[in-house]
Amino acid sequence: MTTRILLADDHALVRRGVRLILDSEPDLTVVAEAGDGAEAIALAHSERPDLAILDIAMPRLTGLQAARELSRQQPGLRILILTMYDNEQYFFEALKVGANGYVLKSVADRDLVEACRAAVRDEPFLYPGAINALIRTYLERSARGESLPARTITEREEEILKLVAEGHSSKEIARLLFISVKTVERHRANLLQKLGLRDRLELTRYAIRAGLIEA
């Protein structure tokens, strides 16, 4: 399938260059261009793209403001921030507003296509400097004794998730973990709710992404 892309940047020359990179790929196509964040939101409503690529510094609404609004209005839309700013503050803000990745314009010809494909797979894309920033922040918080982010799921839920993804029935899981079938079913329901998933197939995909089982 071809990924339909909305591209937003207030410089027409930049849009033209980025579009050349994307349209040269058989699985990527730019279906709409916007010159500012407000126009990007309007076009996202009318064109319903799969992926929005947003510059940070734009008139009316910045890329970060547009990303925040688009994340609320269209939760299924994937978002990449494309910027000239190698800046930790912008990077962390981009993650906070729901972006799937942060790509520097200076290396867009190298990284952008890979970032688009990662976003479509619902995987994050971080350039090396951003990864260093994440590690540094983690270590600094730990050294100050600040609490680190809580686990999304409990250890018991992780055990059950792995067994479900491996194809075990609730009865088999209950026997393996020495708990009741009713308890297994409750944990399984909690997993679906916490992770926003619908069924066993989606649980299995999540387990693969989390490294609990191999594809």
N, C-alpha and C positions, 0 to 999 in steps of 0.2 A: 504494500500500500504506500501511496505517496503522502508524506507529511505536509500539510498545508500550513504555511507560515505567515504570520503578520510581523512586519518589520517596522519599527518605529525609531526614527532618528531625525533631528531637526536639520541635518545637513544632507542635501540631496546627493552630493557627491559620495558621501559615505554610504548612503542607502544603495546607490548604484554599484559601488564596489562590493558590498556585502551580498547584494542580489546576484551578482555574477558568480560569486563563490558558491552560493546555495543552489542556484538554478542549474549549475553545471553537474549537480548530483542527481542521479535518476530517481532517488527516493525522497527528494526535497524540492518544494516549489513555493515561491513567494506569491501569495494570492492578494496581498494588500500592503500598502505602505502608508505610514502616518508620519506627520511632521512634528507632533507633540503628544503628550500623554493623554490629553482629553480626546483627541482624534483617534488614538489607539483604542481607547475604551469603546468609542462609538463603532469603530470598524470591527472590533472583536464581537460585538453584538450582531452586526449585520452579516459578517463573513463566516463566523464560527470557525476560526482556524484551530488547528491542533496545538500550535506552538506560537508563543509571542516572544519576539526578541526586542528588548527595550533598552534604549540608551538611558543613562542616568540623567544627564543634564539636558532637559528639554523645556520649552516654554509651557505655560499654563499648568500642566501637571508634570512633575518629574517622572522618570521611569520607575522609581521606587514607589511613588504615590499611585501611579497607574497599576503597578504590580499588586499593591495592597488591595486596590479596588477590584481588580480582575480576579484575584484569588477568592474574594468574597462572592462575587457575582457568578463566576464560572470555575468552580473548584476543579473541574477536569482539565482545564487549560494548563498546559505546561509553559513555564516562563523562564527565559534566560535574560540575564542582564549583560549587555555589551557596553563596555566603557573604556575610557582612556585612563581611568583612575585606579592605580594599584594602591588601594587605600583600605586598611583593615576596617575602619568604621563603616564605609559603604558596603564592604563585603558582608559583615555581620548583619547589617540592616537588610541587605538583599535576602539573606537566609530567613530573617525574621518575617519578612512580608510574603514569603512563599515561593521565592525563586528556586528553580532546580539547579541553577548554575550561574557562574560569574566568569565572563570571558573578557580578556583584555583586547582592545582593538589592535594593539601593536603586534599581536600574534594571532589575529583572527583567521588569517589564511591557513594557519597550522591547527588551531584548536576548535574553530567554530563548528565545522561539520561533525566532529566527534562529539562536541557538546550537545548539538541538536539530537543526535541519535541516542545519546545517553538520557536526555530529558524525555524523549518519547518512550524509552524503556522505564521511565520513572526512577532513574538513577541520578544521583547528584554528579555534577561536573565541577571540579575545583582545580584551578591551576596550582602549580607547585608552591608559589608564595602563599596562597590561601591556606593550603594544607599546613604549612609551617606556622601560620597565624593561629590556626585552630589548636595545634599541639601546644604552642606557647601559652595560649589562653588557658588551656586545660591545666598545664603544669603550674601556672601562676595561681589559679584558683585553688588547686590542691595544696600548694605551699602556704597559702594564707589560711588554710583550714576551712575554706568555704565548701558548702555541699555541692557535689557534682549532680548533674541531671539524673533524676530517678529513672530506673528501668521502666520501659513501657509495659512489659509484662513480667510476672513473677517467675522465679526459677521453676516452680511446679508447672505453671502454664507453658513455659518453654519446653519442659519435658514432654508435656502432652501434645504440644504443637508438633514437635519432632516426630512423635509416634503416629499422629494423625497423618502427617505428610508422607510417612513411610507406608501408609496403607492399612494400619491396624484398626480394627473395630473398637468401639467403646468397651465392649466386653473384654477384648484382649488387652487393652490399655489398663483397665481396672485390675486385671490379673497380674500384669507386669509391675504395676506400681503399688499393688496391695491396697487399693482404695475401691470404693463402691462405683458401680456403673453410673449411679446418680451424680456422684461427685465429678466423674469424668465429663458427663454431659454439662454440668454447671460450668466447669472450667472451659469447656469448648465454647459455650455460649458467651462467656466473658471474653474469650479471645476474639471472637467475631466482632463483638461490640467495641472493644478497646482499639482494635486495628482497623475498624471500618470495613471489614470484609464480609462476604456474603455466603460463601460455601467452602467445601473441602478443597476444591481446585484452587481458590484464591489463597487459602491457608498454605497449600503446598508451594505456590509461587513465592509467598512471603518467606517461607522456611528456606527456600533455595537462595533468595536474595540475602537472607540473614546468615547464610553459611551453615545452617543446621543440617542440611542434606545436600547431596550433589545432584545436579540436573541430569 
